């Protein structure tokens, strides 16, 4: 390339680089600096340097570790329930059978709905006084299960995680669909000629060639579960007694309820480091061998 070509490329890249600096790099650097200070969020108020105190307080706080445990529940549901469900739906809607267009529309409907709408809908469905699901359980004689699930510590996070799975499964289905449609039909046709069953084709052809889709899903699932906020906030508000709180809720409360901006920034940096570390691990696990 000539020197002139480098300048032309730089000019075209400049807007993207400026956006990256303004909206990504600068906020991260600013947040790192803020995490070493004590500040109440008022612009005219003085920021006091406290060093690692914010990190020490957070890492010694039981509520922070409990919130990470709750995020771990979302990860557990995301990998052991949502991932197989999304992949199965992707196999169904990409199969050469009648009605796949109807299936795609029906399965994607929960994604179109807003998070608050989904939260309110499910809160009404499992309401202990008039919820349809609770009434069905009562009619089946399962009165022992007809109680307030969202106000039961230890259970409420699992319920919200399953609701989040119901809402997000179809979005993740599209990730797997994007990978499945790139698999050459000739491979499956050859496998059929060789006498492979449907399960054998999925196991030895479809799954190995979907490796990149699983990597994308894993990274999005990890980052989404670590910063989980909207669904749990709309359904439980982090209660009762912060038993269903997530790191995102803890960050929000420290910043806007307790006016501890430095501590909130420290939580954000810890989550950023954790998310990057887990994403790197996923990249290594799903690394594609070069031949």
MONOR-V298229 format. One record per helix or strand of 2 or more residues. SS is the DSSP state (H for helix, E for strand). FROM is the first residue (numbers start at 0). LEN is the number of residues. Records with the same first field share a line. If there is no record, write none. Layout:
SS=FROM-LEN  FROM-LEN
//
This chain:
H=2-32  52-7  61-33  99-13  114-11  131-8  142-3  148-3  155-25  184-9  197-12  210-16  229-6  246-11  260-25
E=36-2  47-2
//
